[in-house]
Amino acid sequence: TTGQPLNVASRQSVNLPVTVAGDNSATETGTLILKVLADEHGTDPLASIRIDYRFTDAKPSLNATPSFVETGLARGGAVTEQVVLENRGFAEAQNITATLLNTDGTPAPTWTYLIGEASATSLAVGEKRTFDIAVTPPADQAEGIYSYKLRVAAGNAQGGDVPIYVSITQSGIGNALFKASDIFTGTLDTAGKRIAGVSGARIELQNELVISDTRVLNTDNLGEAFFTDVPAGRYKFRATASNHQEVIGRVSIKPGITATEDVFLDFNLVTVEWSVREITLQDKYEIILKATFQTDVPAAVVVMEPASVTIPTMKPGDVFYGEINITNYGLIRADHVAFTPPKSDAFFRFEFLKEVPTSLEAKQRVTIPYRIVSLVSLDQPSSTGGGCFLYQAIVTIVGDYVCVNGVLTRTGSSTIFTVNYGVCSGTPPPTNPITSGNGGPDAGGFNGPGGPDFISLPSAACVPPGPCNSACCNGNGTGGK
């Protein structure tokens, strides 16, 4: 089944959806030929696409998450754990049951039990069901590690067992092991030895309920920090290291259990500094961004150059041409590269004249030409009666790569287009260095710091993407970022 016909504009990409479904009368294997047609070519296809298919019987497939449960508590305490059952097959799973057993198959003790219904009539394709497991040992229960299993069965699907390990202690004390790594973990140092982790990283552990309960350790030459005799509870942790992005998270400490936490610290591969240069004769300000980045490192370092472009004074209909160079300065290929150009608005139309590849090999460089068409002059009278304004538009690029130690992380950078207009006077805003790990400026959401925090120019009524009005100033004439 094919979808509805689509119109494709110049330099636009679209997806043509096709659905293939087979019933019990379909042959097990076969070939389909899809022909792509367009009005301009009549019956002459633009392309022929061959699809070789193989059908299999539709069956349910049950998967449990996590694959095992490890918990701990003090004698007389109580804890609840969860196992999520999901049907990842292609048919409904029927007559599902769950049973808690000892390892020898006998029923589990009464203080280890399932909360609520232990069965589900059926589980549709993609549907999930959560089983809650309660552990409430009596106060006189002997200390030790107790092993059980959650047995899941279905009438028309293969079930299985989920191992459960319960540590019962007298004191309610646990441990925490942190392992810090970065892009250099797994590579060789200058002496030819394998780097096991980030040495000297600072790990701070703080109890969420008792803030005064704070512990600090530095990682050893293996990148490990081992906290012992930690009271059970929920803790926040902060991991920091020189020239790395900090990592903040949470960890749960359970009695008799060593909680393990892998911490990947993004290395600061790109540092961006921005400054404002005053052009006295024209009474203008020019935003200048300078990027400093690491090269020849075991990472993908995708950088766009230049980091900033000042759009000249343009009248409606004027066209400004330029180029952006995109380079992977690292030693690892960048995959899933996504290029996001600035959106055209009422003032400028941005056109990029070349496609950006979806991957960049180590040391690969591509040049993307662009043109900017002025639609409306920025130097038109505003309702505020004057002031200094800043127009800015940002283009970003992001991608990902796999480090030597197998960790998937992100890379990216940005270029900002700026033009200031109006009557500008006074002292320019202060400069502000921007440090970026893998996200790059304005590539927020990937453990990076996000974009630069531009400050409104002195005496500016506000800094909107166009002439100021009462809405953007909130009616008080104060500037915004």
N, C-alpha and C positions, 0 to 999 in steps of 0.2 A: 504494500500500500504506500503510495507516494503522497507527499503533502501538497498544499496549494502552490501554484506558480508564484515566484517571487521576482521582484524587480531589483536589479543590481546597479547601483550608481557607480560613477567613475571612481576607481581605486577602492571600491568597497568589497568586503568579503561577506558572504552569507552561507548558511548551512541549509542544505536541501534534505529534509527529514525523510527517511524511508523506514517502514516497519515490516519486519518479516515474521510471520507466525505460521507454525505448522501444527496440524491436527494429527490424529492417529492414521489418517489415510495418506499422509505425506511420505515420500520416499526418504530413506535415511540420509542419503547424500545426494548432492546435485549442484547445478550451476545456474546462476541468474546473470543476465546481462542487462545493465541499466544504461539507457541512452539519455544524455543531457541535451535538451532541445531549447532553442530560443527563437522568438518570432523572426528575428532578422535573418536566420539561417533556414527557415522552413523545416523540411523533413531531413535536412542534412545535420546530423548530430554534432554538437561541439566536442563530445567525448563519449566513449563507451567504457563502462566500469564493470569488471568481472567480479562476481561474488561467488565463491565456492562455499557451500554450507554443509553442515553435518548436524542432524537432529539427534537428540538423546531423549530417553524417557523422562517425563517430568516427575521428579521425586522431591520430597521434603529433605532438608538437611538441617540438623539441629546443632547449634554452636553455643557453648557456654562461655561467659566472660565474668570474672577472670578464669583462667584455666585451673587455678588452685586458690584456696583461701588459707591465709596464715593470720592468726589473731592471737591475742593474749590478754589476760586480765588477772586481777588478784582474787584470792579465795573469797567467796561471798559476793563477788561483783557481778556485773552483767554487761554483755556486749552483743551487738547485732551486726551481722555481716550480710552481704547481698550477693546473689548470683543471678545474672541476667541471661535468659535463654532466648535465642533468636533463631527464626527459621530463615535460613539463607538459601533454601532450595527453590524449586519451581512448582511446588504443589503444597497444598495444605497439610500440615501435620495434625494427626487425629489421636485422640485418647492419650493425652500426655499426662504422666504421673511423675512425682518426685518423692524420694524416700531417703531419710537419713539413716545410715548404717555404720556399724563398726567395720574395721578393715576385713574382718572375717565373715562379713555378711549378716551378722546378727543385728537386731535393732539397737540404735544408739541409746545411751542413757536418757532418762527423762529430763535431765537438765540441759540437754542439747536437742532442740526441736525446731520445726518449721512454724513460722507465724502465718496464720491464715490458711487458705486452701492449699493443699498439697497436690492439686491436680488442675489441669486445664483441659476443657473439652477438646479444643482445637487451637491451632496457631497458624494464622494465614501467612502467606508469603511476605517476608519482610517484617512481620509482627514480632514484638518482644514481650516477654513475661518475666517479672522479677520475683525471685524466691527469697524471702527474708529468713535468715537463720539466727536464732537466739541461743546464746550460751550463758547459763546462770548456774555456775557450780556452787554447791553448798559451802559454808564456812569451814567445814572440816574436811573438804576434798584434798586429797594428797597432791603435793606439788609434782609437776612433771609436764611432759608434752603428750597430748592425747591426739590420736589420729582417727579421723572418720572419713566418710565419703558420701557425697550427695549423688544418688543414682537417679538418672533421668531416663525414662522410657517412653516410647510412643507406639501406637498400634500399627503405623505404616512407615516408621522411620527408625533408623538405628540410633539407640541412645548411647549412654556412656556414664562414667563416674567422674565427679569433680572432687579431688582430694581436699580434705579440710584438716588443718593442723592447729590445735589449741594449746597454748602454753599457759599453765596456771602457776602463779607464784604467790609468795606470802607477802611481799613488800609492795608490789605494783610499780617496779622500776624496770625501765627498758634502756635501749641504746639507739644511737643514730650514726650511720656511716655515710659521709658525703664524698662523692667522687667528682672532682672538678676537671674539666677538659676544655680544649679550645681547638682551633684549626691546626695547631702544630702537634696535637696529640697523635701518636702513632708514626710520626716522622722521625728522622734522625737528627740529633743535635750536631754541633761542630766537632764533637769527639767521636761521632759515629755511633752513639748509643741511642736506643729507642726512647722517645719522650713518652712517659707513661701518663702524664697529666699536668695540670697547672700547679707548680710548686709555689708556696707562699701566698696562696689565695686566702682571704680572710672570710671565715664562716661565722656568722652571728646567729645564735638560736635563742628565741625569746618565747616564753609561755604566753599564749593569747589571753589567759585569764589572770595570771600573776605576772604583771609586766616587769617586776623587779627580778624575776627569775630569768636572767640573761646569761648565756654562756658564749664564749668566743674561742675559736681555735683557728690556727693557720694550717693549711694543707702541707703535707710532707712532700718528699721528692717523687712520690707516686701520685700526687694530686689528691690524697685522701685525708680526711679529718674525721676522727672517731670520737664521738661523745658517749661517755659511759655514765651509768647510774643517773639516768634522766627520769624524773617522775613522769608517769603516764599522763598524757593529755595532748592537746592540740598546740602546735608551735608554729611561729613564723620564722623564716630564715632569710638572711640576706647574704649573698656571696659577692665579694668584690675582689678585684685584682688590678694592679697597675696596667694602664692602657687597655682595659677591657670594659665592656658594658656590665653593670651590676645586674644580678638576677635576684628576684624576690619571689618567694613561694611559701607553701605550707607543708608541714609534715606531721603525721600522727604517730605519737610514741605509745606503744602498747607494752604492758608488763611481759617481761621475759622474751621480747622480740627485738631484734636489731633492724630498725627501719633503714632502708637503703635509698639514697637519693642521688641520681645522676644530674649534675649541674653543668650545662654547657655555657661557657662565657664567650660572648661574641667579642672578637678582637677588633679594636678601632682601626679599620682599614682606610677610612677616609675622614679627613678633618677639613671642615669648611670654615673659612673666616670671611666675614663680610664687613665692608667699610662703605662710607659715604663720602664722595668727593664733591666739593662745592665748586661749581663753575661760576666765577664771580661776574664776568661780563654779562652772561645770559641769565644770571640769578637762578640757576638750576642746580639740582642735586643729581648725582649719578651713583647708583648702587653698584658696587663692585664685589663680586664673590671670588675668592681664591680657594681652590681645593688642593689639599696635600694628601697623597694617597700612598699606600704600600704597594710595592711591586715585587715580583718574583717570590710570592708567598704561596703556600699550599692552600689556596682558596681562589674563588672567582671574585675578582675586583672589577666590577663593571662601573665605568665612569663616563659621564657625558661631559664633553668640553665644547665650548666654554661653559663655565658654571653659571654665568650671567650674561645677558644680552640687553643692552640699552636700546630701546626702539627710538629712532630719531623722530623729530617733529614731522608729522605727516598730515596732509590734507586729504579729504575724502577722495578716493580713487587712487591715491599713491600706493606703490607696492615696494616692500622692503624684502630683499633676498638675503639668504644666509645659509650656513651649514652647521650641523651639529655632528661632532665625531663621537662615536660610541666605541669604547675600547675595553677589552677584558685584559687588565694588566696582571692578572693572577696566573697561576700555573694549573688551574683546574677549569674544565669547561663549565659554562653557565647554561643551565637548562630552563625551560618554561619561561623564557624571557618575554615580558609583557611591556609594551611601550604605550604610555598614555599621554597623548598630546593635550595641550590646553584646549578648552572648548571655545569655539567662536562665540562672540557676543555682539552687542549692539555697536561696539567701537572697532573691533578688529576681526578679520577672518584669518584663521591660521590654517595653512595647507602644507602638509609634509609630502614630498614628492617621491618617496621611496619606502618600500616595506622594510620593517626591521625584522631580521631573522629571529626564529624562536629559540635559537641556541647560539652561543658565542664560544668558539674554541679559545684555548689559552693564547693570549697575545693577539687575538683577532681584532681588527678594527673595521668598522663600517662608517660611511659618511652619509648622513641623511640631509639632503637639501630641503629648504623650506622657503616659503614666501608668506609675508604678512600683508594683507590688504586692508587699508584704512577705510572704514565705513562712515565714521562720524569723527569730526575733529574734537580732540579733547580740550583744546584751548577755547572753549566757548563759555560765555558768562554763566555762572551758577547762581542758584537762588540764594546763596549765602552772602553774595556780594564780594567774593574773592577768597583767597586762601591758597595754601600749597597742598597739592594732592598727589597721591602715588597710585599708579595703575600697575598691577602685577598679574602675570599669568605663568603657571608652572607646568613644565613637561617632566614626567617621571619615567624611569625604567626600573623594573625589578626582575629578579630571577632567583633561581635556587641552585644549589650544588651540594654534593655529598663530600664531606671531609674525609680524610684518610681513616679516621676512626669510625666512619659510618654514620655520622650525625648529619642530618639534612638541615641546612641553614640557608639564609637568604642573602642576597646582595642587591645593590641598586644605588642610584643617585638621581639627581635632578638638575635641570637648568631653569632659571627664572628669567622671564622677560619683564622688563620694567620700563616705565617712562614716568617722569614726574612733570606736572603741569600746573599752571596757575602762577601766582605771585609768591615766590619762596624767598624767605630771608631769615636771618638768625643763625644759630649754631646747629649744624647737622646732628642727627641722632647718633648716640655712641655705637661703636662696633661691638659685635658679639660673636665670639668663636663658637662654632657648632661642631661637635664631635659625633661621628657616625660610625657605628659598627658595621652591620651588614645592610641595614635598611637604607641608609643614605638620607640626606635632607629631604623632608617632605615625603618620605616613603614609609610613613608610620604604619604600625601594625606588625612590623617584622623585627621586634626587639630593638629597633632603632629609636632615636630620640624624637623623630618627627621633624617637621620643617622648621625653618628659622622663624623666630618670633619677632616680626618687624614692628618697630615702634613708630607711632605717628610723628610726623615732622612737626617742629615747633610752629605755633600759631595756626596749625591746620584745624579746620572746623571738623573734619573727619577724613578717613582714608577709605572711601568706597572704591569699587571697580569703575566708577564713572562719576560724573558731577554729583556733588552732595545734595541731598534733599532732607526734608524734615524727618522722613522715616528713618534714614540711616543714622541721623544725629540724635534720634529720640527727642527732637525738639529742644535740646539744651545746648547745642553748638559745641559739644565736647567731642574730641577725637576718639577714634577707635583704632584697633590694630588691623 
